[in-house]
Amino acid sequence: MAATLVASAPLHAEPAAAPTPNGPVYGALPGALPPGFAYRYNDTGRGWPVRPTRAQHPIRGSFLDPRGADNDGLGGYHFGVDVNVDDRHPDPGAPPGLSHRVYALESGVVSEPVNDPKRTCGNRRLDIGHFAYWHTSPTVHVGQRVRARQQIGWTCAGEWHVHVSEWQIYRGVRVWVNPLHRGGKLVPLADTLAPVVQELRFRTPPQTPWNPTVDLAQPDSSTALLPSRLHGSIEVRARIGDPQSFLGFLAANPSWAALHHPYRVSIEIRNAASGRVVVRRTSFQSDQLPQAPYLVHYAPGTREYSSVSECVGPPPAPDCSGRYWFRPLSRFRQEFWDTRRGPNGAYVVVVRASDLAGNVGERRQRVVVAN
């Protein structure tokens, strides 16, 4: 599910197009919530929404993954996580067209099952407590009170997952938050691998605005620069992915696994000779939907991963992995490093990425400014 919707939209609304999530900003940092933010629930239960409910399950679709081509109603942020199930092995007793039982993460009253026969199974959803479940065919009705770990529906055969979104109240506004946050409901949750900053690139500002019409891999009108000869205003781009240490049934087919979106990305640029810091900032933090335009958060070259059904085929996709390209200098708008404000010479660019478990990866690159 793509978050082209406004983050403060009522939970009964279907996702709708909106230019930028509008949750309240904390600390001038897109997507951040205050340290120690109090997540509220109706109970203290924890677990997972599919069997076994007390064991970890693989997640391919992570919070803030790219969805669609652009920010004009055709794409946006993934505002939840996709908990995967193995559709090759449905739960015993699964009705035709359905696959795995779905269980409530939290007690509460069912506020919106969408089980209209006119809707395909993949377009059905229901809300209970602070959670919403997509691609789920409900077995409960509006107004019904359910308890945590009670069955509430079935996943749809061919979807290979249940999409889980979580909302909280921040400064009086309902915002979509990262369901994998510390102290959350999805437990156990192990992750021992650090994000990998795979590549850095340096580009001029684009001559015209970037408006992709097919996908985010479409190039823009900027020009590539050699790290050994930077000049003028520079955009730094970073290819980053967060591999997962737990793959569950996906481990038997590693090509089906997908990297996760990093939790936090920051950049530091130092003069190599003096050590003086010329730029130091954090680009975003993935606590809630970032209040940054989709096409600022992501840079050209980004590619949404294929679904498991596309990976499986027939025919199987030759490459179902995606890739994330970010703009570490940019926050709420596209930003650049003006190399003319300092002396020519060598600099060191460091981009760091962290995940929710506290694992950190970085890449350092020596560059030369020659204005």
LINWO-V505798 format. One record per residue. N is the residue number from 1. D_LAST is the distance of its C-alpha to the last C-alpha in Angstrom with 1 decimal. Layout:
n->N d_last->D_LAST
n->N d_last->D_LAST
//
This chain:
n->1 d_last->45.2
n->2 d_last->42.0
n->3 d_last->41.3
n->4 d_last->40.5
n->5 d_last->43.2
n->6 d_last->42.8
n->7 d_last->43.1
n->8 d_last->45.8
n->9 d_last->47.9
n->10 d_last->51.5
n->11 d_last->52.2
n->12 d_last->54.8
n->13 d_last->52.2
n->14 d_last->51.0
n->15 d_last->47.2
n->16 d_last->45.9
n->17 d_last->42.6
n->18 d_last->40.4
n->19 d_last->36.7
n->20 d_last->35.9
n->21 d_last->38.2
n->22 d_last->39.3
n->23 d_last->40.6
n->24 d_last->40.1
n->25 d_last->36.8
n->26 d_last->36.9
n->27 d_last->34.3
n->28 d_last->31.6
n->29 d_last->31.3
n->30 d_last->32.1
n->31 d_last->35.2
n->32 d_last->36.2
n->33 d_last->39.8
n->34 d_last->40.7
n->35 d_last->41.5
n->36 d_last->45.2
n->37 d_last->45.6
n->38 d_last->49.2
n->39 d_last->49.9
n->40 d_last->53.4
n->41 d_last->55.9
n->42 d_last->59.6
n->43 d_last->60.5
n->44 d_last->59.3
n->45 d_last->59.7
n->46 d_last->56.9
n->47 d_last->56.6
n->48 d_last->55.4
n->49 d_last->56.5
n->50 d_last->57.9
n->51 d_last->60.3
n->52 d_last->60.4
n->53 d_last->59.3
n->54 d_last->58.9
n->55 d_last->56.6
n->56 d_last->52.9
n->57 d_last->52.0
n->58 d_last->48.9
n->59 d_last->46.3
n->60 d_last->44.1
n->61 d_last->42.8
n->62 d_last->40.9
n->63 d_last->40.1
n->64 d_last->37.2
n->65 d_last->37.1
n->66 d_last->35.8
n->67 d_last->38.7
n->68 d_last->38.3
n->69 d_last->35.6
n->70 d_last->34.3
n->71 d_last->35.0
n->72 d_last->37.2
n->73 d_last->40.4
n->74 d_last->39.7
n->75 d_last->38.3
n->76 d_last->37.5
n->77 d_last->37.7
n->78 d_last->40.6
n->79 d_last->42.4
n->80 d_last->44.6
n->81 d_last->45.2
n->82 d_last->47.2
n->83 d_last->50.0
n->84 d_last->51.0
n->85 d_last->54.5
n->86 d_last->55.9
n->87 d_last->57.4
n->88 d_last->59.1
n->89 d_last->61.3
n->90 d_last->62.4
n->91 d_last->64.3
n->92 d_last->68.0
n->93 d_last->69.6
n->94 d_last->66.5
n->95 d_last->67.7
n->96 d_last->66.6
n->97 d_last->63.0
n->98 d_last->62.2
n->99 d_last->61.0
n->100 d_last->60.6
n->101 d_last->62.0
n->102 d_last->59.7
n->103 d_last->60.5
n->104 d_last->59.6
n->105 d_last->57.1
n->106 d_last->58.5
n->107 d_last->61.8
n->108 d_last->62.1
n->109 d_last->63.4
n->110 d_last->62.4
n->111 d_last->60.7
n->112 d_last->59.6
n->113 d_last->60.7
n->114 d_last->59.8
n->115 d_last->62.4
n->116 d_last->63.1
n->117 d_last->64.6
n->118 d_last->62.5
n->119 d_last->59.3
n->120 d_last->58.4
n->121 d_last->58.4
n->122 d_last->54.6
n->123 d_last->54.4
n->124 d_last->56.9
n->125 d_last->56.0
n->126 d_last->57.6
n->127 d_last->56.7
n->128 d_last->58.4
n->129 d_last->57.4
n->130 d_last->53.6
n->131 d_last->53.1
n->132 d_last->52.9
n->133 d_last->53.8
n->134 d_last->52.7
n->135 d_last->54.1
n->136 d_last->57.3
n->137 d_last->60.8
n->138 d_last->62.5
n->139 d_last->65.9
n->140 d_last->66.2
n->141 d_last->66.7
n->142 d_last->65.4
n->143 d_last->66.7
n->144 d_last->67.7
n->145 d_last->67.0
n->146 d_last->65.7
n->147 d_last->65.0
n->148 d_last->62.2
n->149 d_last->62.5
n->150 d_last->64.9
n->151 d_last->64.4
n->152 d_last->63.0
n->153 d_last->62.2
n->154 d_last->61.2
n->155 d_last->57.9
n->156 d_last->57.9
n->157 d_last->58.4
n->158 d_last->55.4
n->159 d_last->52.9
n->160 d_last->52.8
n->161 d_last->51.9
n->162 d_last->52.6
n->163 d_last->49.7
n->164 d_last->49.9
n->165 d_last->48.2
n->166 d_last->48.7
n->167 d_last->48.4
n->168 d_last->48.7
n->169 d_last->48.9
n->170 d_last->45.9
n->171 d_last->46.3
n->172 d_last->49.1
n->173 d_last->47.2
n->174 d_last->47.9
n->175 d_last->44.8
n->176 d_last->44.4
n->177 d_last->43.5
n->178 d_last->42.7
n->179 d_last->46.2
n->180 d_last->45.1
n->181 d_last->44.4
n->182 d_last->46.0
n->183 d_last->49.5
n->184 d_last->49.9
n->185 d_last->52.7
n->186 d_last->51.4
n->187 d_last->52.7
n->188 d_last->52.8
n->189 d_last->49.1
n->190 d_last->47.6
n->191 d_last->44.0
n->192 d_last->43.0
n->193 d_last->39.9
n->194 d_last->36.3
n->195 d_last->33.7
n->196 d_last->31.4
n->197 d_last->27.6
n->198 d_last->27.6
n->199 d_last->24.1
n->200 d_last->20.6
n->201 d_last->18.3
n->202 d_last->14.9
n->203 d_last->14.8
n->204 d_last->13.3
n->205 d_last->15.6
n->206 d_last->18.8
n->207 d_last->19.6
n->208 d_last->23.1
n->209 d_last->25.0
n->210 d_last->26.1
n->211 d_last->29.9
n->212 d_last->31.4
n->213 d_last->34.9
n->214 d_last->36.1
n->215 d_last->34.4
n->216 d_last->31.3
n->217 d_last->30.3
n->218 d_last->29.4
n->219 d_last->25.7
n->220 d_last->23.6
n->221 d_last->21.4
n->222 d_last->18.1
n->223 d_last->16.1
n->224 d_last->15.8
n->225 d_last->12.6
n->226 d_last->13.0
n->227 d_last->12.9
n->228 d_last->11.6
n->229 d_last->8.3
n->230 d_last->7.3
n->231 d_last->4.9
n->232 d_last->6.7
n->233 d_last->10.2
n->234 d_last->11.7
n->235 d_last->15.5
n->236 d_last->17.0
n->237 d_last->20.3
n->238 d_last->23.1
n->239 d_last->26.3
n->240 d_last->29.0
n->241 d_last->32.8
n->242 d_last->35.6
n->243 d_last->38.5
n->244 d_last->41.9
n->245 d_last->44.4
n->246 d_last->47.4
n->247 d_last->48.0
n->248 d_last->51.7
n->249 d_last->53.2
n->250 d_last->49.7
n->251 d_last->49.6
n->252 d_last->52.0
n->253 d_last->49.5
n->254 d_last->46.0
n->255 d_last->44.3
n->256 d_last->45.8
n->257 d_last->43.9
n->258 d_last->40.7
n->259 d_last->37.8
n->260 d_last->37.8
n->261 d_last->35.1
n->262 d_last->33.7
n->263 d_last->35.0
n->264 d_last->31.8
n->265 d_last->28.1
n->266 d_last->25.6
n->267 d_last->22.0
n->268 d_last->20.5
n->269 d_last->17.0
n->270 d_last->17.0
n->271 d_last->15.0
n->272 d_last->16.6
n->273 d_last->17.3
n->274 d_last->18.7
n->275 d_last->19.9
n->276 d_last->18.9
n->277 d_last->19.0
n->278 d_last->16.3
n->279 d_last->18.0
n->280 d_last->21.7
n->281 d_last->23.8
n->282 d_last->26.6
n->283 d_last->26.2
n->284 d_last->30.0
n->285 d_last->33.4
n->286 d_last->36.2
n->287 d_last->39.2
n->288 d_last->39.7
n->289 d_last->38.1
n->290 d_last->34.6
n->291 d_last->34.2
n->292 d_last->31.1
n->293 d_last->31.1
n->294 d_last->31.9
n->295 d_last->28.9
n->296 d_last->26.5
n->297 d_last->28.2
n->298 d_last->28.0
n->299 d_last->25.2
n->300 d_last->25.8
n->301 d_last->27.6
n->302 d_last->30.0
n->303 d_last->33.6
n->304 d_last->36.8
n->305 d_last->39.2
n->306 d_last->42.5
n->307 d_last->45.8
n->308 d_last->48.3
n->309 d_last->50.6
n->310 d_last->47.9
n->311 d_last->47.4
n->312 d_last->51.2
n->313 d_last->51.9
n->314 d_last->53.7
n->315 d_last->51.7
n->316 d_last->49.4
n->317 d_last->45.7
n->318 d_last->43.9
n->319 d_last->41.1
n->320 d_last->41.7
n->321 d_last->38.8
n->322 d_last->36.1
n->323 d_last->32.5
n->324 d_last->30.4
n->325 d_last->26.7
n->326 d_last->25.5
n->327 d_last->22.5
n->328 d_last->22.4
n->329 d_last->20.2
n->330 d_last->22.6
n->331 d_last->25.9
n->332 d_last->27.8
n->333 d_last->25.1
n->334 d_last->22.0
n->335 d_last->19.1
n->336 d_last->15.4
n->337 d_last->13.0
n->338 d_last->10.5
n->339 d_last->7.6
n->340 d_last->6.7
n->341 d_last->10.2
n->342 d_last->9.8
n->343 d_last->8.7
n->344 d_last->6.6
n->345 d_last->9.4
n->346 d_last->12.0
n->347 d_last->13.4
n->348 d_last->16.7
n->349 d_last->17.5
n->350 d_last->21.3
n->351 d_last->23.2
n->352 d_last->26.9
n->353 d_last->29.8
n->354 d_last->33.4
n->355 d_last->36.7
n->356 d_last->39.7
n->357 d_last->41.4
n->358 d_last->38.7
n->359 d_last->37.3
n->360 d_last->33.6
n->361 d_last->31.1
n->362 d_last->27.5
n->363 d_last->24.6
n->364 d_last->21.9
n->365 d_last->18.8
n->366 d_last->16.4
n->367 d_last->12.8
n->368 d_last->9.7
n->369 d_last->6.3
n->370 d_last->3.8
n->371 d_last->0.0
//
